[in-house]
Amino acid sequence: MNALLTGLRVLVTRPDPQHEEICTAIREAGGSAFHFPLIRVEPITEEHSIQHIKSRIKNLDQYHILIFVSTNAVRYGAHWITQCCEGVPIHADVLAIGLGTARKASCELNCDVTNSGQGGNSERLLESEKLKDIQGKKIAIFRGQGGRELLNDTLRLRGADVDYIEVYKRLPANNTSAKLLKLQKEENINTYFITSAESLQRLNSLLEGSTQKEGALKKIPLIVPSVRVAKMAEHFGFMKVKVAMGVDIEATINALQELAN
């Protein structure tokens, strides 16, 4: 496997510490990985938000289904579950977006987890049998503050009572256009890898604010996690967009390999 990505020099934009596994995987596959976070993830600190989290977690046994949208949702959600209740209710089904999130949830929460499979995203999770007959069921979605409303809106249309448990927040990372251009030049970056629409918007903003011709930078191949984000990238003017169909390591390495070939 260690020659699959020879020649690829990948800008990995995931937040700390989520970048570590994918950077290691890229290097083990023969590529080079350079970490340049676009978003930073932080715990909730506002007292009124903390009280809201605690209230929902203390009543976790009222929910029939728990959904975790990311590894950060698991990381911070598991912390509050440990602090405020005895664990995941035995009767509750636990679902996760993506294989990586499911694995982390199963490990952290010591329970079985249904995942959205290959191409993990909200759309794929909504195809799960466990989310089809949900009239009158209570569902909790663990996520960060803000984000897509597709899960919430669709589950409500199917008759469920849905609550958010927002356990972390996302903020722009302290990186600048100048830092990006410096890394780009010094390391001869020839591939960008982003994992969300929010990260893409941040990358686009940095490129538009750079002193180098924006068009030249947007010719660099871009790996994205879904068709939705690919369409956004094309709208921003990126010329070579490759869909990885998920943010897990397997999907990313497969997309990079196709790009290398």
N, C-alpha and C positions, 0 to 999 in steps of 0.2 A: 504493500500500500504506500510505501514511503517515496514514491516518485510520481504520484498521480497529479500533483499540483506544481510540478517543477516550472519555474518561471513566473508564477503568480506572486505578486507582492501586494498583500491585501490590507486595506485600511479597515480595521474592525472598530465599529462605533458603539458597541454595546456599553452600558454603564458598568462601573465596578460593582461587584466582582464577577459579574456575569460573563465578562469577556474571556476569562481565564480558560475555560474548557474549549471554546471554539478556537482561540489562538493556539492552544496546544495541539488540537486536532489538525489545524492547517499546517503547522510545522511538522507534525508526524507524517503528513501526507506529502511532504516535500516542498511545500510553499513557505512563504515568509509572511508573518502577521505583525502588524503595527497598531497598537491600541491608541485610539483617538476618540474618547467618549464625547458624545453630543448631548446626552441627557444624564443628569445625576438623579439617583433615587434616594429619598430620605424618609425617615419615619414621620408619622404624624406627631406634631408637638402642640398644636392648639388645644387648649383644655376642653373647649366645648366639643371638638371633634373626637377627642379621646373618650369623653363621657358617652358620646353617641356610639362609638365602637364597643365600649364595655357593655352598654345596655343591650345591644344586639347580640353580642357573644354570650352574655349571661342567659339569654333566651334562645340559645341555638337549638335546643331540643324541640322548638316549635316548628322548625323547618323540615320539609321533606327532602329537599335537594340542596346541596351546597356546590357552587361552581367557582373554580379558581381559574382566573384568566391568564395568569403568568406565574413564573417562578417567584417573582417578588411578592405576588399575592399570597403564595404559599408561605414564603419566608416570614413575612410580617403577620399574616393571618394565623400561622401556627403559634407565633409568640403570644398573641392575644388569647387564643384558645387555651394555651397552657396556663396563662395567668388568670383567666376568668371563668373557666368551666372545666369539667372533668374530661373533655375530649370530644371528638366527633360523635354525635348521637348514633347509636347502633342502628336505628331505623332509617337514617338518612343516606341517600345515594350521593356519592361524591363524584363530580365530573371535573375535567380539566381540559383546557385548550392546549393541545400539543403533547407530544410524547414526553418531552423533558419536564414539563410542568406536572404531568401525571406521575412520573417517577418520583419527583421530589415530594409531591403530596402524599403518595403512598408511604414513603420513607418517614417524612416528618410527622404525619398524622396517624401512621400505623393502621391503614385501612385500605380496602380495595378502591380503585379509582378507574372510572370510565373515561377514556380520552377521545379526542376528535380524530386521532389517527394521522396518517400522512397528509400533509398539506394543512396542518392544524390551524384553524381559525374559527371565528364565531359561526360562520356559515356551515362549516363541516360539523361543528358540535351540535348545531340545531337539527341535524339529521339523525341524531342519536335516538334510539327507541325510547330511552328514559325521558326524553323531552317531548314526546308526541302526545301522550294522554295525561295532561297535567292540569285539567280543569279543577280549580279550587285548591291546588297545592301551593304551599308556601316555599319560595325559593330565595336563597341568599346568594348574591354574587360578590365574591371577594375580588377587589380590584384596587387600582390607585385612584386618586381624585381625578375626575374628568374621564374622557375617553369616549369610545363608540357607544351608541345607544341601541345597536341592533339586537343584542341579546335581550335586554330589558323590554324593548318594544315588541319583539316577536313573542316572547314568553307571555307577556300580558295579553296579547291578541289571542293566544291559545288558552286563556282563562286562568293563568297563574297569578298569584299574589307575590310580587317581586320586591325585594329590598336590596339595596347596595350596602356592603360593608367595606368602606374605603379605608385601607390600612396603610397606605403610603402615598407619597406625592412625588411628582416628577418636575424637575427644574432644569433649565438650560445649564449645561456644563460650562465651566470657566475656561473655554477655549475660544480662540479668535481666528479670524481669517489669516492673519500673519503666521500664526502657529501652524495652521493647516498647510499653507503654502511652503513653509520651511520644511515640514516633514515630507511633504510631497516631493520636493526637490532633492532633499538629502537621501531619501530612501527609494526614490524612483517608483512611487506607488503606481500600480497599473490596474487595480481593481478596488472599487468601493463596496463595502458590505453594510447594509443598514437593516434594521429589524422592525421598524414601525413607521407609520405616516408622520408621527411627531419628529422622529429622528431625520426623516427625509426633509421635512420643512426646515429643520435647523441646518442641515447640510447645504440645502439650496440657499439659505440666507447667508451662510459663510462664503459660499462660492460667488454669490452676487456682490458681496462686499469685498472681494479680493482685488488685488492690484493686477493680477494676471488676467488675460482674456478669458472670460467666463466660458465661452464656447469651446475653447480647447480643453478645459477641465471637464466639461460635460460630455466629451467624447470618451472619457474613461469608462469602461464597463461598470455597471452598477448591479449588484445582487440585491433583490428585494424579496419580502416574504410572501407576497400575494399578488394576484392580478389587480386588486384594488389599488395597492400601492404602486404597482407598475404603471397604471394609467396616470396616477398623479405625477410620477417621475417623468413620463413622456410629456405631460402638460408643462412641466418645469423646463423642458428642453433637453433632458438626458437622452443621448442618442443610442446607447447600447444597454438595454435593460433586460436582465435575466431573472425570471421568477423561480425562487427556491421552493415554493409551496410549503412554507413553514419556517420556523426559526430554530428548530432543533438541529443538532449537529449533523445527523445523517442527511437531512434535506439540504443543508448548507454545503456540505462537502460534495454531495452529488451535483449541485448546481455549479460549484466551482470547477469540478472535474469536467463537466460539459463545456464550460467556458475555456478551460485549459486545452481541451481537445480541438 
